[in-house]
């Protein structure tokens, strides 16, 4: 019952957070001085649209009626958000939901590969660093992890683009899928997608440095446990002990950080996709900023916020299943 009550409160906090985000978005549209609604109306008027027609178009595209009192307009706005109506893009003249549905899978494709590869590398390298603490291997890998962790992802992206795309021509310079190839489950199309995603994925691997250092710290604490002495007495190899015993137990505290980093990578995709002209969620969000496309900007912001909040919720709700010891500690605490 304690766990159920805690999970219920955590879900309630998440719902409250999402409500605050949507409310702030409404305030940005309707309440702030120099609000986007007025700017959009003036933009349409400058394009030769009748003022009454311009206000009507803005109402449709933002899902906010400027003629209604604020409480009624707020209820209409929240109802539209709950129904998935995020308005209509001013620049692309199509529903924001359609643009998100078209771009989100590409961003998730890059981020999922980046996240899992970075996490896997961090776990393995961190375990090896801790097991041979103080050795030349530890010093070398620690230096590499610090270098990777302190390098901005966009700097690595530019270096990869210059050398591997423009200078050596190994990977494409832009785009997300091969040109002249019909979409489908053919090797030409699949390999083309992988080649276009390779450099963005490699750019995100700077996260493996931070993961390695975190794993190293967790592993050093695990190394003093009695079951490791038993493993050594059984004659198991150092590689087996470091990867199967140390890594399996030290990785559990990193589970929450693993999901939190998903939200950080979503933010990083805004600049990264612009560097590689990779038309994902981040590319459209930055494009919306340049074009002053307020409905698209706010829709993207809402989706990114929901992704981060839900990632944190999943981390909290599932951690006790990943590490049963956490569940036991929760019961004792409450």
C-alpha positions in Angstrom: 0.0 0.0 0.0 2.9 2.3 0.7 4.4 1.8 -2.7 1.0 2.3 -4.4 0.5 5.6 -2.4 3.9 6.8 -3.4 3.4 6.0 -7.0 0.0 7.7 -7.0 1.6 10.9 -5.6 4.3 10.8 -8.2 1.8 10.5 -11.0 -0.1 13.4 -9.5 3.1 15.5 -9.5 3.7 14.7 -13.1 0.1 15.6 -14.1 0.6 18.9 -12.2 3.8 19.6 -13.9 2.3 19.1 -17.3 -0.7 21.3 -16.4 1.8 24.1 -15.4 3.6 23.8 -18.7 0.4 24.0 -20.7 -0.8 27.0 -18.6 2.5 28.8 -19.2 2.1 28.1 -22.9 -1.3 29.7 -22.9 0.0 32.7 -21.0 2.7 33.1 -23.7 0.0 33.1 -26.3 -2.6 35.3 -24.6 -1.4 37.1 -21.6 2.2 38.4 -22.0 2.8 41.9 -23.3 3.7 41.8 -26.9 2.2 38.3 -27.1 2.7 36.1 -30.1 -0.9 36.4 -31.1 -0.6 40.1 -31.8 2.7 39.5 -33.6 1.0 36.9 -35.8 -1.9 39.2 -36.6 0.4 42.0 -37.6 2.5 39.6 -39.7 -0.6 38.5 -41.7 -1.8 42.1 -42.0 1.5 43.1 -43.5 1.1 40.3 -46.0 -2.2 42.0 -47.2 -4.7 39.9 -45.2 -7.8 41.7 -43.9 -7.5 42.4 -40.1 -10.7 40.5 -39.3 -9.5 37.6 -41.4 -6.0 37.7 -39.9 -7.5 37.4 -36.3 -9.7 34.5 -37.4 -6.7 32.7 -39.0 -4.6 33.3 -35.8 -7.5 31.9 -33.8 -7.5 28.7 -35.8 -3.8 28.3 -35.9 -3.2 28.9 -32.1 -6.5 27.2 -30.9 -7.2 30.4 -28.9 -10.1 32.7 -29.5 -9.0 36.3 -28.8 -12.6 37.5 -28.5 -13.5 35.2 -25.6 -12.9 36.0 -22.0 -9.7 34.6 -20.7 -11.3 31.8 -18.5 -13.3 30.5 -21.4 -10.4 30.8 -23.8 -8.3 28.9 -21.4 -10.7 26.1 -21.1 -11.0 25.8 -24.9 -7.2 25.8 -25.2 -6.7 23.1 -22.6 -9.5 21.0 -24.2 -7.7 21.3 -27.6 -4.4 20.3 -26.0 -5.9 17.2 -24.4 -7.4 16.3 -27.8 -4.0 16.6 -29.5 -4.9 19.8 -31.3 -1.7 21.9 -31.2 -2.7 24.3 -33.8 -1.6 24.9 -37.4 1.9 25.9 -38.5 2.0 29.4 -40.0 5.0 28.6 -42.2 4.1 25.1 -43.4 0.3 25.6 -43.3 -0.4 22.2 -41.9 -1.3 20.8 -38.5 1.5 20.9 -36.0 0.6 17.3 -34.9 1.3 16.1 -38.5 4.8 17.8 -38.5 5.6 16.3 -35.1 4.4 12.8 -36.3 6.6 13.1 -39.4 9.8 14.3 -37.6 9.7 12.6 -34.2 10.5 9.1 -35.4 13.7 10.3 -37.0 14.8 12.1 -33.8 14.0 9.0 -31.7 15.9 6.8 -34.1 19.1 8.9 -33.6 18.6 9.5 -29.9 17.9 5.8 -29.1 21.0 4.6 -30.8 23.1 7.4 -29.2 21.7 6.7 -25.8 22.1 3.0 -25.8 25.6 3.0 -27.3 26.7 5.7 -24.9 25.3 3.9 -21.9 26.8 0.5 -23.0 30.2 2.1 -23.5 30.0 3.9 -20.2 29.1 0.8 -18.2 31.9 -1.4 -19.7 34.6 1.2 -19.7 33.7 2.5 -16.2 33.8 -1.1 -14.8 37.2 -1.7 -16.4 38.5 1.6 -15.0 37.4 0.8 -11.5 38.6 -2.8 -11.5 42.1 -1.7 -12.5 42.0 1.4 -10.4 45.4 3.3 -10.5 46.8 1.3 -13.4 47.9 2.8 -16.7 44.6 1.5 -18.2 42.6 3.5 -15.6 44.7 6.6 -16.2 44.3 6.4 -20.0 40.6 5.7 -19.9 39.9 8.3 -17.3 41.7 10.9 -19.5 39.6 9.8 -22.4 36.4 10.0 -20.4 37.2 13.5 -19.1 38.0 14.7 -22.6 34.8 13.2 -24.0 32.7 14.6 -21.1 34.1 18.1 -21.5 33.7 18.3 -25.3 30.5 19.9 -26.4 28.5 17.6 -28.8 28.2 20.3 -31.5 32.0 20.7 -31.6 32.5 17.0 -32.2 29.6 17.2 -34.7 31.4 19.9 -36.7 34.7 18.0 -36.6 33.0 14.8 -37.8 31.2 16.7 -40.6 34.3 18.4 -41.8 36.5 15.3 -41.9 34.2 12.3 -42.5 31.7 14.0 -44.8 33.3 16.9 -46.6 37.0 16.0 -46.7 36.9 12.2 -46.9 33.4 11.7 -48.3 32.7 8.6 -46.1 29.3 9.8 -44.9 26.6 12.1 -46.4 26.9 15.8 -45.6 23.2 16.3 -44.9 19.7 14.8 -45.0 18.1 11.9 -43.2 17.5 9.4 -46.0 19.1 8.5 -49.4 18.0 10.3 -52.5 16.9 8.5 -55.5 16.0 5.3 -53.5 12.4 4.4 -53.0 11.4 4.1 -49.3 11.0 0.4 -48.2 12.7 -2.5 -46.6 15.4 -2.7 -49.2 19.1 -2.8 -48.2 19.8 0.3 -50.3 17.3 2.3 -48.4 18.1 0.9 -44.9 21.8 1.3 -45.4 21.3 4.9 -46.6 19.3 5.7 -43.5 22.1 4.3 -41.3 24.8 6.2 -43.2 22.9 9.5 -42.8 22.3 8.9 -39.0 25.9 7.7 -38.3 27.5 11.1 -37.7 24.7 12.5 -35.5 24.9 9.3 -33.5 28.7 9.5 -33.1 28.4 13.2 -32.1 26.1 12.3 -29.2 28.7 9.7 -27.9 30.3 12.4 -25.8 27.8 11.3 -23.2 29.7 8.1 -22.8 32.5 10.0 -21.1 30.2 11.2 -18.3 28.6 7.7 -18.0 32.1 6.1 -17.7 33.1 8.4 -14.8 29.8 7.8 -13.1 30.1 4.0 -13.5 33.7 4.1 -12.3 32.6 5.8 -9.0 29.8 3.3 -8.5 32.0 0.3 -9.3 34.7 1.3 -6.8 32.1 1.2 -4.0 31.0 -2.3 -5.2 34.5 -3.7 -5.3 34.7 -4.1 -1.5 31.7 -6.5 -1.4 32.2 -10.1 -0.2 30.8 -11.8 -3.2 33.7 -10.4 -5.3 36.1 -12.2 -3.0 34.2 -15.4 -3.5 34.3 -14.9 -7.3 38.1 -14.5 -7.2 38.4 -17.7 -5.1 36.4 -19.5 -7.7 39.1 -18.6 -10.2 37.0 -16.4 -12.5 38.9 -14.2 -14.9 39.2 -10.4 -14.3 37.2 -9.7 -17.4 34.3 -11.9 -16.1 34.4 -10.3 -12.6 34.6 -6.7 -13.9 31.8 -7.1 -16.5 29.4 -9.6 -15.0 29.8 -9.0 -11.3 30.9 -5.4 -10.8 29.1 -3.9 -13.8 25.7 -5.6 -13.1 25.6 -4.2 -9.5 27.2 -0.8 -10.1 24.9 -0.1 -13.1 21.7 0.0 -11.1 22.2 3.5 -9.6 22.7 4.8 -13.2 19.3 3.8 -14.3 17.7 7.1 -13.4 20.5 9.1 -15.0 20.0 6.9 -18.1 16.4 8.1 -18.6 17.2 11.7 -17.6 19.9 11.9 -20.3 17.1 11.2 -22.8 15.7 14.6 -22.1 19.1 16.2 -22.3 19.6 14.6 -25.7 16.2 15.9 -26.9 17.5 19.4 -26.1 20.8 18.7 -27.9 19.0 17.6 -31.0 17.9 21.1 -31.7 21.4 22.3 -32.6 22.7 18.9 -33.8 20.0 18.3 -36.4 20.7 21.8 -37.7 24.4 21.0 -38.1 23.6 17.9 -40.2 20.4 19.3 -41.8 18.7 16.2 -40.3 15.0 17.0 -40.4 13.9 15.8 -37.1 12.1 17.4 -34.1 15.0 19.7 -33.3 15.4 20.9 -36.9 11.8 21.9 -37.2 11.9 23.6 -33.8 14.8 25.8 -34.8 13.2 26.4 -38.2 10.1 27.6 -36.4 12.1 30.0 -34.3 13.7 31.5 -37.5 10.3 31.8 -39.2 8.5 33.1 -36.1 6.1 30.1 -36.4 4.6 30.4 -32.9 2.2 27.4 -33.2 5.0 25.1 -34.3 7.4 26.5 -31.7 4.9 26.0 -28.8 3.9 22.5 -30.1 7.5 21.4 -30.2 8.2 22.9 -26.8 5.2 21.0 -25.4 6.3 17.7 -26.8 9.9 18.1 -25.5 8.6 19.0 -22.1 6.2 16.0 -22.0 9.1 13.7 -23.1 11.4 14.8 -20.3 8.6 14.7 -17.6 7.5 11.2 -18.7 11.1 10.0 -18.7 11.5 11.1 -15.1 8.2 9.5 -14.2 9.2 6.2 -15.8 12.5 6.3 -14.0 10.8 6.8 -10.6 8.1 4.2 -11.1 10.3 1.4 -12.5 13.5 1.8 -10.4 12.2 -0.5 -7.7 11.7 -3.2 -10.3 15.2 -2.8 -11.7 16.8 -2.8 -8.2 14.6 -4.7 -5.7 16.8 -3.3 -2.8 15.4 0.2 -3.6 11.8 -1.1 -2.9 12.8 -2.5 0.4 14.5 0.7 1.4 11.4 2.6 0.4 9.2 0.5 2.7 11.5 1.0 5.6 11.7 4.8 5.1 8.0 5.2 5.0 
